[in-house]
Amino acid sequence: MTPTEVVQQFFAKARSGLQPDAAFDYMAEHVLAHQMTGESETTVPRTPANYADHVREMIAAYGDFQLVIQEMIAQNDRVYVRWKQTGTHIGEVDGFAPTGKTIVEIASAVYRIENERIVEYWIQIDREGIRLQLQRNA
């Protein structure tokens, strides 16, 4: 499987929320997740199990959300993905009680693939945009 195919299938099955446990098929046993938050980078070690739990947390917060890949670019062992996720605010998020309103997340990440598995990624999420939507809906 090419790096692009690994990431496409990872998004179609695990990240989409359709089959969270499919993370075991596409992620290495230990993955480094580099997350940009407020201009600072944090590296979080991830496993397929805690990634699947993370997806289930998104489902609990946003219901059966829709995920659309808007752009995907591959070079060697890296695949860049930009996506739009749309869900309904049905669970508490960052202290905001459920509103039943639509929440849109715009995010992008670069995934590094080794031996047909995701071993590392760098992710940026428009958290300020999510916060503003939550405030406006509260």
C-alpha positions as CSV (number, residue, x, y, z in Angstrom):
1,M,0.0,0.0,0.0
2,T,1.3,3.5,-0.8
3,P,1.5,6.2,1.8
4,T,-1.5,7.9,0.1
5,E,-3.6,4.7,0.3
6,V,-2.7,4.2,3.9
7,V,-3.9,7.7,4.8
8,Q,-7.0,7.5,2.6
9,Q,-8.1,4.3,4.2
10,F,-7.3,5.6,7.7
11,F,-9.6,8.6,7.1
12,A,-12.3,6.6,5.4
13,K,-12.5,4.0,8.2
14,A,-11.0,5.2,11.5
15,R,-10.8,9.0,11.5
16,S,-14.3,9.3,9.9
17,G,-15.8,7.7,13.0
18,L,-17.3,4.8,11.0
19,Q,-14.9,2.2,12.4
20,P,-12.7,3.8,15.2
21,D,-10.9,0.5,15.9
22,A,-9.7,0.4,12.3
23,A,-6.9,2.6,13.7
24,F,-5.2,-0.7,14.6
25,D,-4.9,-1.4,10.8
26,Y,-3.2,1.9,9.9
27,M,-1.3,3.1,12.9
28,A,2.0,1.8,14.3
29,E,2.0,0.6,17.9
30,H,3.5,3.9,19.0
31,V,2.8,7.2,17.1
32,L,4.1,10.6,17.8
33,A,1.3,13.2,17.4
34,H,2.7,16.7,17.2
35,Q,-0.1,19.1,18.0
36,M,0.0,22.9,17.4
37,T,-2.1,24.8,20.0
38,G,-1.8,28.5,20.5
39,E,1.5,28.8,18.7
40,S,3.1,26.1,20.9
41,E,3.8,22.5,19.9
42,T,3.0,19.6,22.1
43,T,4.0,16.0,21.3
44,V,1.5,13.4,22.5
45,P,2.3,9.7,22.2
46,R,-0.6,7.8,20.7
47,T,-1.5,4.2,20.3
48,P,-4.2,2.8,18.0
49,A,-6.3,2.1,21.1
50,N,-6.2,5.6,22.5
51,Y,-6.7,7.1,19.0
52,A,-9.9,4.9,18.6
53,D,-11.0,6.2,22.0
54,H,-10.3,9.8,20.9
55,V,-12.6,9.2,17.8
56,R,-15.3,7.8,20.1
57,E,-15.0,11.0,22.2
58,M,-15.6,13.1,19.1
59,I,-18.7,11.0,18.3
60,A,-19.9,11.6,21.9
61,A,-19.4,15.3,21.5
62,Y,-20.5,15.8,17.8
63,G,-22.6,12.8,17.0
64,D,-22.2,11.0,13.7
65,F,-20.1,13.8,12.1
66,Q,-19.4,14.2,8.4
67,L,-15.7,14.4,7.4
68,V,-14.8,15.7,3.9
69,I,-11.2,15.6,2.7
70,Q,-10.7,18.9,0.9
71,E,-7.1,18.4,-0.2
72,M,-4.5,15.6,-0.1
73,I,-0.9,15.9,-1.3
74,A,1.8,13.2,-1.0
75,Q,5.5,13.3,-1.3
76,N,7.7,10.3,-0.5
77,D,6.7,9.0,3.0
78,R,4.5,12.0,3.9
79,V,0.9,12.8,3.1
80,Y,-0.7,16.2,3.8
81,V,-4.5,16.2,4.4
82,R,-6.8,19.2,4.9
83,W,-10.4,18.4,6.0
84,K,-13.7,19.8,7.1
85,Q,-15.6,18.0,9.8
86,T,-19.3,18.9,10.5
87,G,-21.2,17.6,13.5
88,T,-23.9,18.4,15.9
89,H,-23.0,19.6,19.4
90,I,-24.6,16.8,21.5
91,G,-22.0,16.4,24.3
92,E,-20.0,18.8,26.5
93,V,-17.0,20.4,24.7
94,D,-14.5,22.5,26.6
95,G,-17.0,23.3,29.3
96,F,-19.8,24.2,26.9
97,A,-23.1,22.3,27.5
98,P,-24.6,20.6,24.4
99,T,-26.6,23.0,22.2
100,G,-27.8,20.8,19.4
101,K,-26.2,23.3,16.9
102,T,-23.9,22.5,14.0
103,I,-20.1,22.8,14.7
104,V,-17.6,22.9,11.9
105,E,-13.9,22.0,12.4
106,I,-11.3,22.9,9.8
107,A,-8.0,21.0,10.3
108,S,-4.9,19.8,8.5
109,A,-2.2,17.3,9.2
110,V,0.9,15.8,7.7
111,Y,1.3,12.0,8.2
112,R,4.6,10.2,8.0
113,I,4.2,6.6,6.9
114,E,6.7,3.8,7.5
115,N,6.0,0.1,6.7
116,E,2.5,0.9,5.6
117,R,1.6,2.4,9.0
118,I,1.3,6.0,10.4
119,V,4.2,6.5,12.7
120,E,4.1,10.3,13.2
121,Y,1.9,13.2,12.4
122,W,1.8,17.0,12.7
123,I,-1.7,18.4,13.2
124,Q,-3.3,21.9,13.3
125,I,-6.9,22.5,14.2
126,D,-8.8,25.8,14.1
127,R,-9.6,25.5,17.8
128,E,-10.3,29.3,18.0
129,G,-13.0,28.8,15.3
130,I,-14.5,26.0,17.3
131,R,-14.4,28.0,20.5
132,L,-16.2,31.0,18.7
133,Q,-18.9,28.7,17.4
134,L,-19.4,27.2,20.9
135,Q,-19.6,30.7,22.4
136,R,-22.1,31.9,19.8
137,N,-24.3,28.9,20.3
138,A,-24.2,28.9,24.1
